[in-house]
Amino acid sequence: MDILIEEIKELRIRNHLTQQELSDLSGIPFATINRLENGKANPTLKTLEKLLSVFGYELRIVRSKTVPHEV
């Protein structure tokens, strides 16, 4: 299971939310949340953003560019 999905599941459980309640709050279908938590699907970035926003978190992607080192 994706590490972020594991963390989101832990947040859901700690906040005493069912998968259905998380679905209602996030707008992500219940079936999608269920498949994600059971390792049967991979989340899109948009899905991760919506799920994390329920708990007040943001998904930040850091992109790094490798700059050639001049000798």
LONUSE-762487 format. One line per 5 residues: for each residue x, y, z of N, C-alpha, C. Coordinates in pm, 1 decimal, decimal comma, always signed. Layout:
BEGIN
X Y Z X Y Z X Y Z  ...
//
This chain:
BEGIN
+85,2 -118,4 +0,0 +0,0 +0,0 +0,0 +89,3 +124,2 +0,0  +46,2 +221,8 -71,0 +117,7 +348,3 -79,1 +132,7 +407,8 +61,1  +250,9 +458,9 +90,7 +278,4 +512,7 +225,8 +182,8 +626,6 +260,8  +147,9 +709,5 +163,6 +55,0 +819,5 +192,8 -84,9 +766,4 +223,4  -125,3 +662,2 +154,0 -256,3 +603,6 +182,2 -257,0 +541,7 +321,4
-146,5 +480,1 +360,2 -136,7 +426,5 +496,7 -153,8 +538,2 +599,3  -89,7 +651,1 +574,4 -100,2 +765,3 +666,4 -241,7 +821,7 +668,6  -304,4 +829,7 +552,4 -441,8 +881,0 +545,2 -536,0 +786,9 +619,2  -515,1 +656,5 +604,5 -598,0 +560,0 +676,9 -581,3 +578,1 +827,2  -457,1 +597,1 +871,9 -432,3 +620,3 +1014,9 -501,7 +746,9 +1062,4
-494,9 +853,4 +982,3 -564,3 +977,8 +1017,4 -715,0 +954,7 +1026,3  -767,6 +878,9 +930,9 -911,0 +848,9 +931,4 -950,4 +776,4 +1059,5  -872,3 +676,1 +1095,5 -902,9 +597,4 +1214,6 -887,8 +682,0 +1341,6  -780,4 +759,5 +1349,5 -758,5 +844,8 +1468,3 -868,2 +948,6 +1485,7  -926,3 +989,6 +1373,7 -1034,0 +1089,0 +1378,9 -1171,7 +1024,6 +1382,9
-1174,8 +894,1 +1407,0 -1299,9 +819,3 +1423,8 -1394,1 +836,2 +1304,7  -1335,8 +832,1 +1183,4 -1415,4 +841,6 +1062,0 -1424,2 +705,5 +994,9  -1540,5 +675,7 +942,6 -1554,3 +557,2 +859,5 -1509,4 +592,9 +717,9  -1493,2 +491,1 +635,7 -1460,8 +518,0 +495,6 -1572,7 +598,4 +429,8  -1696,1 +570,0 +466,2 -1809,0 +644,0 +409,0 -1805,5 +790,7 +450,5
-1773,9 +816,8 +576,0 -1766,2 +956,0 +622,3 -1652,0 +1030,1 +552,4  -1538,8 +963,1 +533,9 -1428,0 +1026,0 +461,5 -1468,7 +1052,8 +317,1  -1543,3 +961,1 +259,6 -1594,9 +980,5 +124,3 -1684,0 +1104,7 +117,6  -1775,6 +1115,6 +211,8 -1867,1 +1230,1 +214,8 -1791,7 +1362,0 +230,6  -1688,9 +1362,1 +314,5 -1613,3 +1485,7 +341,4 -1518,9 +1523,4 +227,1
-1466,9 +1423,6 +157,9 -1366,0 +1449,5 +55,1 -1422,1 +1458,0 -86,2  -1539,8 +1398,5 -106,2 -1594,1 +1392,3 -241,4 -1536,7 +1277,0 -323,2  -1453,9 +1194,2 -260,8 -1397,6 +1076,3 -326,2 -1495,0 +960,9 -303,1  -1531,9 +888,3 -407,6 -1627,3 +778,2 -389,0 -1580,2 +675,9 -285,0  -1677,8 +623,7 -209,7 -1649,2 +522,8 -108,1 -1570,1 +406,6 -166,9
-1612,7 +357,9 -284,1 -1546,2 +242,5 -346,3 -1399,3 +271,7 -374,1  -1368,3 +394,1 -411,7 -1229,3 +432,0 -438,3 -1148,0 +428,6 -310,2  -1201,4 +485,6 -203,8 -1132,0 +484,3 -74,9 -1109,5 +341,5 -28,5  -1209,6 +258,0 -43,2 -1198,8 +118,9 -3,1 -1089,9 +47,0 -83,6  -1087,9 +66,6 -215,0 -985,7 +3,0 -298,7 -846,7 +55,2 -264,8
-834,0 +184,4 -238,6 -703,9 +241,6 -202,3 -652,3 +179,9 -72,9  -737,3 +176,5 +28,3 -695,0 +124,3 +158,5 -665,5 -25,1 +155,3  -723,8 -95,3 +59,9 -700,5 -238,4 +48,2 -593,1 -272,2 -54,9  -524,4 -169,3 -104,4 -414,3 -190,8 -197,5 -455,3 -236,7 -335,4  -580,2 -212,3 -372,5 -630,0 -256,9 -502,1 -633,5 -146,0 -606,6
-588,3 -26,9 -568,4 -584,7 +86,4 -660,5 -473,5 +180,4 -616,7  -429,7 +261,9 -710,6 -329,1 +363,4 -681,9 -394,3 +500,7 -690,9  -363,0 +589,1 -597,9 -427,5 +721,0 -597,9 -365,9 +815,0 -701,0  -449,0 +903,0 -753,2 -397,4 +1012,5 -834,5 -354,0 +1123,5 -739,0  -279,2 +1218,4 -789,2 -239,3 +1331,4 -705,2 -362,4 +1409,3 -658,7
-461,9 +1422,3 -746,1 -584,0 +1495,2 -711,1 -657,3 +1424,9 -596,8  -662,0 +1292,2 -602,0 -726,8 +1215,4 -495,5 -653,1 +1234,5 -363,9  -520,6 +1226,3 -367,2 -441,7 +1247,9 -245,5 -466,5 +1387,0 -188,8  -470,1 +1487,2 -276,9 -494,4 +1624,6 -231,3 -629,6 +1635,6 -160,9  -732,5 +1577,2 -218,9 -867,4 +1585,0 -160,0 -873,6 +1513,3 -25,5
-812,9 +1394,8 -18,4 -815,7 +1319,9 +106,6 -737,8 +1392,2 +216,1  -620,4 +1442,2 +182,5 -539,4 +1512,9 +282,2 -605,7 +1641,7 +329,5  -676,6 +1708,3 +239,6 -739,4 +1835,2 +277,0 -845,2 +1817,7 +386,1  -906,6 +1699,9 +393,4 -1005,1 +1672,5 +498,7 -941,0 +1688,3 +636,3  -812,8 +1655,6 +646,6 -741,8 +1660,0 +774,5 -655,8 +1785,6 +789,5
-671,0 +1879,9 +695,9 -599,5 +2006,5 +705,9 -457,5 +2002,4 +653,2  -426,0 +1903,6 +570,1 -291,7 +1891,8 +513,6 -293,4 +1924,7 +365,8  -176,8 +1964,9 +315,4 -159,6 +1990,3 +173,1 -57,3 +1893,6 +118,1  -75,3 +1855,9 -5,7 +22,4 +1773,1 -74,3 +114,3 +1867,1 -150,0  +240,2 +1860,5 -117,9 +337,6 +1945,0 -186,8 +437,1 +1855,6 -258,2
+450,6 +1879,2 -384,7 +543,5 +1802,2 -466,2 +665,9 +1889,7 -491,7  +778,7 +1836,7 -457,3 +903,4 +1909,5 -480,5 +970,3 +1847,5 -602,5  +994,9 +1929,8 -697,7 +1064,2 +1882,9 -817,7 +1205,1 +1938,6 -815,3  +1298,4 +1852,4 -836,8 +1436,6 +1900,6 -841,7 +1492,1 +1874,6 -979,3  +1571,8 +1965,8 -1021,6 +1638,2 +1951,3 -1150,2 +1785,0 +1925,6 -1122,5
+1838,6 +1833,4 -1193,3 +1980,3 +1807,6 -1181,0 +2052,1 +1902,4 -1274,1  +2132,7 +1985,2 -1217,6 +2208,5 +2080,9 -1296,1 +2346,2 +2021,9 -1320,0  +2384,6 +2012,8 -1446,4 +2516,3 +1956,4 -1474,1 +2625,9 +2037,9 -1404,7  +2715,0 +1968,2 -1345,0 +2827,1 +2033,2 -1276,3 +2937,9 +2060,6 -1377,2  +2977,6 +2185,0 -1387,4 +3085,8 +2220,2 -1480,3 +3219,1 +2200,1 -1413,5
+3312,2 +2145,2 -1488,0 +3446,8 +2119,8 -1435,3 +3540,7 +2228,5 -1477,4
//
